[in-house]
């Protein structure tokens, strides 16, 4: 963590002395009494940073970008001033850690989407035409990062592999995420050939209406599809009825719920190749291409082409990431 966001050790020690959290270790996981939901713990952490920003963050305001459970605690991705940082908060919301050191290196590269082991050996099932599914929430910063990774590989291998973008069966980024999920779902369903152009525009600008126009998408078709899909899955009615929300916190988005269940999808992004969840680290087009090419029974000539090794920045917009963090959005 850079000097912009450093919690003095005295504050951490004081917190350990007065918080009184009940902690125990079981099978390598840390558990806490009085567990909060991810959103509650993240909001509490960000509020604490802002209340103490003169001491903690050089007077800069903090905002939450995403939260995901990772190894028994909550990993929060926050923006402080113009910088973005990964920090950690315990499940009871009593301890905030500005950074973490990994004491054990994992050996399994085919794990959850938040895994960040950096292991370069990935074993995936093989097929003549690999099936590649990217599950996202359309406004998850890490999902957007993965979609930027996906696009050049799709352009290279779309005639050799079955590749598509699918959606996690709940949302974390307000109603706009339902709207955008439906738009992307329907463009793929009704005018699949125009989806790459639309998505290339959206991940950079976030302007859905303009991107529909630029990509030449038939708005009438998409509008009808959105209405029919909403009627089939009761998406907006469930959004309005909080009693249906996942764990009481997250509106459901059931369009791909069967696939979520089939593959064990828990957060955004999740990559499934030939039925198996695969971690891609770093999230560069070249690394993604390499892993997909390993899934062919016989690799096509396109696999010899070299794509960019840059990792795109998280969220909407251009630029590259300063590291290859494999974070995600999830409950």
Buried (B, 14 or more C-beta within 10 A) or exposed (E): BEEBBBBEEEBBEEBEEEEEBEEEEEEEEEBBEEBBBBBBBBBBBBEBBBEEBEBBBEEBEBEBBBBBBBBBBBBBBBBBBEBBBBBBBBBBBBBBBBEBEEEEEBEEBBBBBBBBBBBEEBEBEBBEBBBBBBBBBBBBBBBBBBBBBBBBBBEBBBEBBEBBBBBBBBBBBEEEBBBBBBBBBBBBBBBEEBBBBBBBBBBBBBEBEEBBEBBEBBEEBBEEBBEEBBEEBBBBEBBEEEEBBBEEBBBBBBBBBEBBEEBEBBBBBBBBBBEBBBBBBBBBBBBBBBBBBBBBEEBBEBBEEEBBEBBBBBBBEEEEBEEBBBBBBBB
